[in-house]
C-alpha cells in the first residue's frame, strides 16, 4: 500500500527538501508517526507532546479536511493523497 504525503515548503528542510514522501500507514495518525520517525526534524512541527495536531496545522486526505472525516484516525487506502497545510499569518494590517 502506498499513500503520498505532501510536505509543505516550511517543513521541507526536515525532509531533505522533498515535497512528497510515501507512507504505508493505515491511518493519518500512523502516517504522522511514520514521518516523525523517518524525519526527526518534523517532530513537534505538526503535533504537540500529547500527539494532538497544532491549531495552525490542517491535514487533508484527498482534499477533504480530516476534521470532517475521522480526525487522526481517518483510514488511509492505497493511492490516497495526504496534504499537510500549516496556516500562515501575516500580511498588511
Secondary structure, DSSP 8 states (H G I E B T S, - for coil): --EEEE--GGGGGGGTT-SEEEE--SBHHHHHHHHHHH-GGGTTTSB-TTS-B-TTEEEEETTEEGGGTTGGG-B--TT-EEEEEE-------
